[in-house]
Amino acid sequence: FDHGDWFIFKAPLLIDYFDNIDRNDIIEILEIGSWEGRSACFFLNYFRQSTLTCVDTWKGSVENFDNSTPDLNSVEKNFDKNVFEFKNRVIKNKMRSKIFFQSNKKKFDFIYIDGSHFYDDVLNDAKDGFNALKKDSYMLFDDYTWNFHKRGNNPINAINFFLKLNKERIEI
C-alpha cells in the first residue's frame, strides 16, 4: 500500500457491528471503489465465505490530485498484488459503477459504496446498489462526513436524500 490509508481505522466499527450476526451469511459482496485493495483485503479476511466483486476505474478522482499526483499504474498494480492470495474469490471490474450496474444480474448480501464522491454518482450508486441487494442485506456508505466539493455536491447530501426516499424500506 503506497497511497494512504483511508479505511483501516473504520474496521473496528465494522467488526463491532458484524460480530453480532452470522458472517457466513455474507456470501456476495460488492465494493464500489477499491483503490489499492485495503478494504477488499479486510472484507475477504473478515467474511471468509464471501466472494467480492470490485468495481473501480483505477483512474482516481479530483480529490486524489488535490495535494499530490498518485501513480495510478501503481495503484492498480498494488490492488492486484494485494488481493492476489484471494484471486479465486475476487471479481475485478475495471469500469465506472454506472456501467457495471447496467449489465449486473447478481444480487448481493453486502454493498460497500466508496467510489466517486460526487453527489450524482453517490446517489446513483445508492439507488442501483439498493436494487442489487438481496432481501435483509446490508449497504454501507463511506465518506458520509467527507467535505471536498462546494454547494452540496458531497456524499452526505446524496446519502441523506437516498435515505429519505427509502425511509419506509430500510433500517439504519
Disulfide bonds with the S-S distance in Angstrom:
none
